[in-house]
Amino acid sequence: MPESGHQPDPTFSEAERDAVYRCIHSRRDVRGQFLPDSIDDAVLARILAAAHHAPSVGFMQPWDFIVVRSPEVKKNVHAAFAKAHAEAAQMFEGDRRDTYQNLKLEGILDSPVNICVTCDRSRTGPVVIGRTHLPEMDLFSAVCAVQNLWLAARAENVGVGWVSIVHRDELRDALGIPAHIHPVAYLCLGRVSHFFERPELESAGWLPRMKLAEVTWFDRWQNRQGDEPLLGEL
Ligand SMILES: Cc1cc2nc3c(=O)[nH]c(=O)nc-3n(C[C@H](O)[C@H](O)[C@H](O)COP(=O)(O)O)c2cc1C
């Protein structure tokens, strides 16, 4: 008998391991492939539960999830996006601006469900285990919830797209979020016609995927270890 409190079945089988990696590698940011089909409540509940089981600094669980289905609310968020998107276009020069303007960067109105993940930075009081020296750890925790949500959704065959081109206060206004709550992510969720094999920004020639060996160092910043056989061609 395992000692009380231990996981009864701690080992992943090869098939389970492979399923986790498949989920990670086939997750995509979805913008333009949403179907109008609704997401079952049971599926949505599992996805939210996965988000809620993310790690958090000092176990403060600083997140809230606002599930948005109202066309009116979505319309207001979309208007805020459109304004910021037009401003953003002016920040790029020449061809880059043309390419930017031709990218689809949100699916707010096309997706049946939007979810805003927020961070309550004062949730468990001013002193939090693990956040005593790095105050942004609560925000990082909320981002962990986003990633859990994104991966769980992929495993449910639900697409997710993150929309971050928006003024924070306009998002607050559209969703009635009080000033002390930090909106972390605005996500569009829905069934999809297909998932692309590669990131859309990669396919569009915006940026390539870097090699793992380009971003991995050993023992000290920018220290390589010869040929990096560990990383191979990844
Ligand atoms: C913090 C964050 C913010 C993002 N904001 C946007 C956004 O506003 N619009 C968009 O189309 N994609 C957004 N993305 C998606 C990225 O463009 C996408 O993750 C990246 O190109 C890699 O593609 P993949 O997610 O399909 O692997 C965001 C992703 C992250 C992690």
The ligand as a Gaussian input file, in Angstrom:
#p B3LYP/6-31G(d) Opt

LIG

0 1
 C        1.396000      36.364000     -24.231000
 C        0.900000      36.075000     -25.616000
 C        0.175000      37.032000     -26.297000
 C       -0.289000      36.784000     -27.592000
 N       -1.055000      37.723000     -28.246000
 C       -1.561000      37.431000     -29.457000
 C       -2.435000      38.348000     -30.136000
 O       -2.772000      39.420000     -29.649000
 N       -2.923000      38.005000     -31.336000
 C       -2.579000      36.807000     -31.929000
 O       -3.053000      36.541000     -33.050000
 N       -1.763000      35.924000     -31.322000
 C       -1.264000      36.203000     -30.109000
 N       -0.458000      35.305000     -29.476000
 C       -0.135000      34.022000     -30.151000
 C        1.278000      33.982000     -30.699000
 O        1.387000      34.754000     -31.856000
 C        1.610000      32.517000     -30.987000
 O        1.598000      31.812000     -29.774000
 C        2.964000      32.326000     -31.654000
 O        2.971000      32.930000     -32.909000
 C        3.309000      30.839000     -31.809000
 O        2.262000      30.153000     -32.463000
 P        1.514000      28.915000     -31.807000
 O        0.894000      29.405000     -30.525000
 O        0.491000      28.504000     -32.818000
 O        2.528000      27.860000     -31.530000
 C        0.008000      35.536000     -28.202000
 C        0.742000      34.566000     -27.500000
 C        1.171000      34.819000     -26.215000
 C        1.927000      33.747000     -25.479000

